[in-house]
Amino acid sequence: MYKPVLKGTYYEMGHKYGALLFKHGKHGFRISEQPDEKLKFGKESEAEVRRVFPEILEEIRGFADACHARYEDVSAFILSIGAFKAEPQMCSVFAASNDSDVIFGRNYDFYYSFKKETESCLACPNDGYWSIGTSDVFIGREDGVNEKGLATAMTGVDSEGNKPGISFILALRCVLDKCANVKEAVKTLSNAHFTSTYNFLLADKTADVAVVEVSTDRVRVRKPEDADNFIVCTNHFVHPEMLEKEDEKARCWDSIPRYNAIYGSLKGFGGNISIKNAQEILSNHSGYVCSHQAKIKLGTLWSVAASLKEPRIFKAVGHPCKAKYVQDMRLNKAIQKR
C-alpha cells in the first residue's frame, strides 16, 4: 500500500503526486486517452464539481501537468469513476458510540488485482482540514478520518443508468477536506448532484452518526433506528424513500447478510464497543464481513478501525482475519508539528 504525504495548495498536491508517479512509475503509471463517452461525461460533470468542490479541479490539473497528460483525460477518468458500473459493489461500514468514544469501522472489498493500486494518503491542504484517507484511486478517497474527528466511508449500490454530477470519490474527499462534523457533511452531500447510487456513512467525535443515501436525483438521510447508538451500511439502500432507486436484481448476494451480521453484533454489545471489538466484527466470517471470494479473486483489501475522540486510526492491509491492525500516527504527528 502506497503512503503518500501531500501538502500545500491543491495544485501543488496534485503536481507533487503526479510527478512522483510519473517518475517512479506506479506499475507503469500513465494516463491513457479516454474514450469519447467518458470525455463527454467528464466535461458535463465538471460544472457540478466546480460548484461543490472547485479546489479539486486544481489538484486534477496539477496532477495532469506533472504526468504530461491532457487535463481532459485525467478529469474524465476521475469524474466518471463509479458512473459506468460494471463491478460488484461489496463493502461494509459502521459507527457506534460508547460511554467515552465513537468507534468507526470499515472493510473495503474488491478484486485482489487492485492490491497494488491501494494507497493511504496523508493530505494537508493549505485551505482545508487535514486527513488520512484510503483509496485505490490517485485523486479522491473511499474512506477517511480528518483532524476534526469526522470519519466517512462510501459503499456502492447497484442501479441502472448514470447522470453527470460529482463522483463518490470526490464527494468523500470534499467531506474530509471541508467538513468539521456530521451536520456540515450532511449539508454538503445533500446539496450535491451525484453520478450514480451510493451510501455515505458519517460519524463524528460528538457521537453524531448518519448514512446519506444518494442517487442521481434524490438524497435522503438515515439516522440510527429506534434507541440504537450505532448505524450500519453495506451495499443496499435502507431508507424507504430510496428503495425504488436501487436495482435489487443486481444487488450483491452478501449485502444483506453482512448488514445483518454487523447489526446483530453491535446490538449484542448495545453499541458499546471498543476498538478491539470493532476489529473483531470486521474480521467476522459468519456473515461474510471479512470477504474471501476465491472463485472471482475478490476479498477485503483493507480494513479500518478508528476511535474519533483523538482520533486514533488503525489499519489492516489485506484480510483483517489474518493481517495485523497497525496504528497510523501520521495525522497525529502532522498536527503536533503544525
C-alpha positions in Angstrom: 0.0 0.0 0.0 1.4 3.4 -1.0 1.6 6.1 1.7 1.9 9.5 0.0 2.1 12.7 2.0 0.7 15.7 0.2 0.9 19.3 1.5 0.3 22.8 0.1 -2.3 24.2 -2.4 -4.5 21.8 -4.3 -2.5 22.4 -7.4 0.8 21.7 -5.5 -0.6 18.5 -4.0 -1.8 17.2 -7.4 1.5 18.2 -9.1 3.6 16.5 -6.4 1.8 13.2 -6.6 1.6 13.3 -10.4 5.4 13.9 -10.6 6.1 11.1 -8.1 4.0 8.6 -10.0 5.3 9.6 -13.4 8.9 9.5 -12.3 8.9 6.3 -10.3 6.2 4.5 -12.4 3.5 3.2 -10.2 3.3 -0.1 -12.1 4.0 1.7 -15.4 1.7 4.5 -14.4 0.4 6.6 -17.4 -2.9 8.3 -18.1 -4.2 7.0 -21.4 -6.6 8.9 -23.8 -10.1 8.4 -22.6 -12.9 7.2 -24.8 -15.3 9.8 -26.2 -18.1 8.6 -23.9 -16.1 9.4 -20.8 -14.7 12.6 -22.2 -18.2 13.8 -22.8 -19.4 12.7 -19.3 -16.4 14.3 -17.6 -16.9 17.6 -19.4 -20.6 17.6 -18.5 -19.8 16.7 -14.8 -17.2 19.5 -14.4 -19.8 22.2 -13.7 -21.2 20.4 -10.8 -17.8 19.6 -9.4 -16.8 23.2 -9.7 -19.9 24.2 -7.8 -19.5 21.8 -5.0 -15.7 21.4 -4.7 -13.8 23.7 -7.1 -10.5 23.2 -5.5 -10.2 19.6 -6.5 -10.2 20.6 -10.2 -6.9 22.4 -9.5 -5.5 19.3 -8.0 -6.5 17.3 -11.1 -4.8 20.0 -13.3 -1.7 19.8 -11.2 -1.6 16.1 -11.5 -2.2 16.2 -15.2 0.6 18.7 -15.7 3.1 16.7 -13.7 2.4 13.4 -15.6 2.4 15.1 -19.0 -1.2 14.1 -19.7 -4.1 16.1 -21.0 -6.2 17.7 -18.3 -9.3 16.5 -20.2 -8.2 12.8 -20.0 -7.4 13.0 -16.3 -10.5 14.8 -15.4 -12.7 12.5 -17.5 -11.2 9.5 -15.8 -11.7 10.8 -12.3 -15.1 12.4 -12.8 -16.6 9.3 -14.4 -15.4 6.7 -11.7 -18.3 4.8 -10.4 -20.7 6.2 -13.1 -20.2 3.3 -15.5 -20.7 0.5 -13.0 -19.6 -2.9 -14.2 -18.0 -4.2 -11.0 -19.5 -5.8 -7.9 -20.5 -3.4 -5.1 -19.1 -5.0 -1.9 -18.1 -3.0 1.2 -19.1 -2.7 4.9 -19.1 0.3 7.2 -20.4 1.0 10.7 -20.1 3.5 13.6 -21.1 3.3 17.2 -20.8 5.4 20.3 -19.7 4.0 23.7 -19.6 5.7 27.0 -16.5 7.8 26.2 -15.7 7.5 22.5 -17.1 7.0 19.0 -15.9 3.9 17.0 -15.8 3.7 13.3 -15.2 0.5 11.3 -14.8 -0.2 7.6 -13.9 -3.1 5.3 -13.1 -2.3 1.6 -13.7 -5.3 -0.6 -12.6 -5.5 -4.2 -10.6 -7.6 -6.7 -7.2 -8.8 -5.4 -5.7 -7.4 -8.6 -6.2 -3.9 -7.2 -4.0 -4.5 -4.2 -1.1 -2.9 -6.0 -3.1 0.3 -6.5 -4.2 0.9 -2.9 -2.9 3.9 -1.0 -3.3 5.5 2.4 -2.7 9.3 1.9 -2.0 11.9 4.5 -3.4 15.1 2.9 -2.6 18.5 4.4 -4.2 21.2 2.2 -3.5 24.8 3.0 -7.2 25.6 2.7 -8.8 22.5 4.2 -8.8 20.1 7.1 -6.0 17.5 7.3 -6.9 13.8 7.0 -5.8 10.2 6.5 -7.8 8.7 3.6 -7.7 5.4 1.8 -8.3 4.6 -1.8 -7.4 2.7 -4.9 -7.5 5.9 -7.0 -4.9 8.6 -7.0 -7.2 11.5 -6.5 -10.2 11.1 -4.3 -10.9 8.9 -1.3 -13.1 5.9 -0.4 -12.9 6.3 3.3 -11.0 8.5 5.8 -10.8 10.4 9.1 -10.0 14.1 9.4 -8.4 16.2 12.1 -11.8 17.3 13.5 -12.7 13.7 14.3 -15.1 13.3 11.4 -15.0 9.8 9.7 -16.6 8.8 6.5 -16.8 5.9 4.0 -18.8 5.0 0.9 -20.4 1.9 -0.3 -21.7 1.3 -3.8 -25.3 0.5 -4.6 -26.4 -1.1 -7.9 -28.7 0.8 -10.2 -29.4 1.5 -13.8 -28.0 4.5 -15.6 -25.9 7.5 -14.6 -26.0 11.3 -14.8 -23.4 14.0 -14.9 -22.6 15.1 -11.4 -20.0 14.6 -8.7 -18.4 11.2 -8.3 -18.3 9.5 -4.9 -14.5 9.7 -4.6 -14.6 13.5 -4.9 -17.7 13.9 -2.7 -16.0 11.9 0.0 -12.8 13.9 -0.4 -14.8 17.1 -0.1 -16.3 16.0 3.2 -12.9 15.2 4.6 -11.4 18.5 3.5 -14.2 20.9 4.1 -16.5 19.5 6.9 -15.8 19.5 10.6 -18.8 17.4 11.7 -21.7 15.2 10.6 -24.1 18.2 10.3 -21.8 20.0 7.9 -21.2 16.8 5.9 -24.9 16.1 5.6 -25.5 19.6 4.3 -22.6 19.3 1.8 -23.8 15.9 0.4 -27.5 17.0 0.4 -26.6 20.0 -1.8 -24.8 17.8 -4.4 -25.9 16.1 -7.6 -24.4 12.6 -8.0 -23.4 10.5 -10.9 -24.9 7.3 -9.6 -26.2 5.5 -6.4 -24.1 5.3 -3.2 -24.2 5.3 0.6 -22.0 7.6 2.6 -21.7 6.8 6.3 -20.7 9.7 8.5 -19.6 9.8 12.2 -18.0 12.4 14.4 -16.5 12.7 17.8 -19.7 14.1 19.3 -21.4 10.8 18.7 -23.5 12.2 15.8 -23.8 9.4 13.1 -25.8 9.2 9.9 -25.9 7.5 6.5 -26.6 9.6 3.4 -28.2 7.6 0.6 -27.9 9.2 -2.8 -29.0 8.6 -6.4 -28.8 10.8 -9.5 -31.9 12.7 -8.5 -32.5 12.1 -4.8 -30.7 12.3 -1.5 -32.1 11.0 1.8 -30.5 10.9 5.3 -30.9 7.9 7.6 -30.3 8.0 11.3 -30.0 5.2 13.8 -33.1 3.0 14.4 -35.2 3.4 17.5 -32.9 3.8 20.5 -29.8 2.4 18.7 -26.5 4.3 19.3 -25.0 2.9 16.1 -25.6 2.7 12.4 -24.6 0.3 9.6 -24.4 0.4 5.8 -23.4 -2.2 3.2 -24.4 -2.2 -0.5 -28.1 -1.6 -0.5 -30.5 1.2 0.4 -32.4 1.1 3.7 -34.3 4.4 3.7 -37.8 3.7 2.5 -37.8 6.6 0.0 -34.6 5.2 -1.7 -35.7 1.6 -2.3 -37.1 2.4 -5.7 -33.7 3.8 -6.8 -31.9 0.6 -6.4 -31.7 -2.3 -8.9 -32.5 -5.1 -6.4 -31.9 -7.8 -9.0 -28.3 -6.7 -9.4 -27.7 -6.3 -5.7 -24.6 -8.3 -4.5 -25.7 -11.5 -2.8 -24.0 -10.9 0.5 -25.0 -7.2 1.2 -27.9 -8.1 3.5 -26.1 -10.9 5.3 -23.2 -8.6 6.0 -25.6 -5.8 7.2 -27.4 -8.3 9.5 -24.2 -9.7 10.9 -22.8 -6.3 11.7 -26.1 -5.0 13.1 -26.5 -8.1 15.2 -23.0 -7.9 16.6 -23.5 -4.2 17.5 -26.9 -4.9 19.0 -25.4 -7.6 21.2 -22.9 -5.1 22.6 -25.6 -2.5 23.0 -23.5 -0.4 20.7 -20.9 0.0 23.5 -17.8 -1.3 21.6 -14.1 -0.8 21.8 -11.5 -0.6 19.0 -10.8 -4.3 19.7 -14.5 -5.2 19.4 -14.6 -3.3 16.0 -11.7 -5.2 14.7 -13.4 -8.5 15.7 -16.6 -7.5 13.9 -14.6 -6.6 10.8 -12.8 -10.0 11.0 -16.0 -12.0 11.1 -16.6 -14.7 8.6 -20.1 -15.9 9.7 -21.7 -13.0 7.9 -19.1 -12.7 5.1 -18.0 -9.4 6.6 -14.3 -10.3 6.1 -14.7 -11.3 2.5 -12.9 -14.2 0.8 -14.3 -15.0 -2.7 -11.6 -17.2 -4.2 -13.6 -18.0 -7.4 -13.7 -14.4 -8.6 -10.4 -13.4 -6.8 -12.2 -10.8 -4.7 -12.0 -10.0 -1.0 -11.2 -7.5 1.7 -8.2 -5.3 0.5 -8.1 -3.1 3.7 -9.8 -2.6 7.0 -10.0 0.5 9.1 -11.0 0.7 12.8 -10.8 4.2 14.4 -11.8 6.0 17.6 -12.7 9.6 16.8 -12.1 11.5 20.1 -8.4 11.9 19.4 -8.6 10.5 16.7 -6.8 7.1 16.6 -6.7 5.2 13.3 -5.8 1.6 12.9 -5.5 -0.2 9.6 -5.1 -3.8 8.4 -3.8 -4.2 4.9 -5.4 -7.3 3.5 -7.9 -9.7 5.2 -8.4 -8.5 8.8 -8.8 -12.1 10.0 -5.1 -12.5 9.1 -3.5 -9.1 8.8 -2.5 -7.2 12.0 -4.1 -3.8 12.7 -1.4 -1.2 12.9 -1.9 2.3 14.3 -1.3 5.1 11.7 0.2 8.0 13.6 0.9 10.3 10.6 -2.1 12.6 11.1 -1.5 12.9 14.8 2.2 13.7 14.3 1.5 16.2 11.5 -0.9 18.1 13.7 1.6 18.2 16.6 4.2 19.7 14.3 1.9 22.3 12.8 
